Amino acid sequence: MPALLARRRLKNLLLFIPNMLLLCARLLTDSRVPAAERALVAGAIVYFIIPFDLIPDMLPFVGQIDDTYLIALTLLRLMERSDPKVVREHWSGGGDVVELVGAAALIAAKFLPERIRRVLTSRVEVSDKERKGKLLPLPLLVASAEREAPADVRPQS
């Protein structure tokens, strides 16, 4: 029995990225996913497909870390802003997709240099001029939690 379990885990690991891309493609066609989130998922897919990005995909393993990180962050944002059940419905891999996406983001973050992590998690600001007449939430991209300044350093209001 342990050999069967090990084989299943290896299969899930090898198919993780393809299953993530399939999940993203399915979410793009689901009307329950907000339009802004679908746009971000589409952007993450394009980033994954293009071989020339922050870490070139030609480098085995290392080249896919930034892609995995960006897709995981995009899916975490989607699950935060909509119902995680929608994501679970479209998942065809093994295990709980919500836990897997969170773990993938944490593991990929450990391997990425801080500068690349900062670029991938930076906020995309939209000027007021671009915002007029559009329903664009700020920020458009998931950003890492901002650290609070110690109480004695905070500005007085």
N, C-alpha and C positions, 0 to 999 in steps of 0.2 A: 503494500500500500504506500509506503513512503516514496518509492520510485515513481509511482503514478502521480503523487502530489508534486514531486519535484519536476516531473515532465510538464505538468499543467502550469506550474509557476513559470517555468522557462518559456513555454509557449506564450503565456500572457505577457511576459517581459519583452519577448521578441516582437510581438504584435502590438505593443503599447502605442508606439508612434503612429503606425497605420490606423489603429483603432481610434486614436485621437483625431486624426484627419477625417476619418469617416464620420465621427461624431460631429465635428465642426461642419462638414458638408450637410449633414442631416439637420443641424440647427439652423443653417442658412435658409432652409425651406420651410421651417416651422413658423406659422403666423403668431404663435404665442410668445416668440422671442422679439423683444423691442427692436425697432429698426436700427437704432444707434448701436446696440449690441451685435446685431447681424453685421453691420459695417465693420466693427472691430474684429469679429471672427473672420470675416473675409480678408481683412488686412493681415491677420495672423497667418492665414493660409497662404497668401501671396508671399509673405516674408519667408515662410517655410519652403515654398517652391523655388524661389529665386536663390541660386547658389552663391551669389555674392552678397553677403550681409556682414554683420559685425564680426562674426567668426566664420570664415569660409567653410562651406559644407564639404569641401574637398579633404579636410582634415578629419579622419575617421573618429567617431565618438565625440570629440571636442566640438566639431562643427555643428553637431545637432543639439548641443546643450542650450545655446541661445534660442534656437527654434522651439525647443520643448518648453523652456522657461516662458517665452512670450505666449505660446498657446495656453499654457497652464494659467498664467495671469489673466488672460482674456476670458478663459472659462470660469475662473474664480469670480471675476467681476460679473459675468453673466449670471452665475448662480446667486450672487449677492443681490442683484437687481431684479431677478425673476425667480420663479419657483424651481428649486433644484430637482423636483420631480420631472420636469421637462427634460433636463439633461440626462437623468437616469433612464428615462424612456428610450432615448436614442442610443444608449451605450450598448455595444455588442461584445465588449471584452469581459474578462473575469473581474470579480471584486466590485467594491462600491466605487463608482467613478468620482464621487465627491472626495472621498479619502485619498484616492489615487492622484487626483489633480493637485490636491494640497501637498501631498508627499512629493510629487514631481517638481512642484515649484520650490519647495524647501531644498531638495537634493540638488536641483540644477543651480540654485542660488549659491550653494556651497562651492560649486566648481567654476562659476563665472567670476571673472575679475570684477572688482567693485565698480570700475568705470563703466563697464558694459551693462552691469545691473542697473546703474543709475540712468543710463540712456534708455533702457527698456522700460523702466518704471517711472520715468519722468512724466510730469503733467503736461498735457497739451492744452495750452491756453488759447482761447478764442477771443479776439478783440470785440469790443462792443459794436463796432461797425459791422463785423461779420455776423454777430449774434442777432441783430435787429431783424425781426420777422421770422426767426428760426427758433425751434425748440431744441437748443443744444445744451445739454447739462455740462457743468464744469465739475471736475475735470473729465475729459473724454477718455483718458487712459488711466488704468489702475496705478496708483502711486503707493509706495511703501509708506507705512504709518510714520507720520512726522513725529520726531522726538520732542517731548516737552522740555522746555528749559526749567532748570531748578527754580523753586519758588522765589529765592532771593535774587534771581537774575531776570525774572519776568518783568516786562514793562508795566508801570503803574498806569491805570486808566482813571 
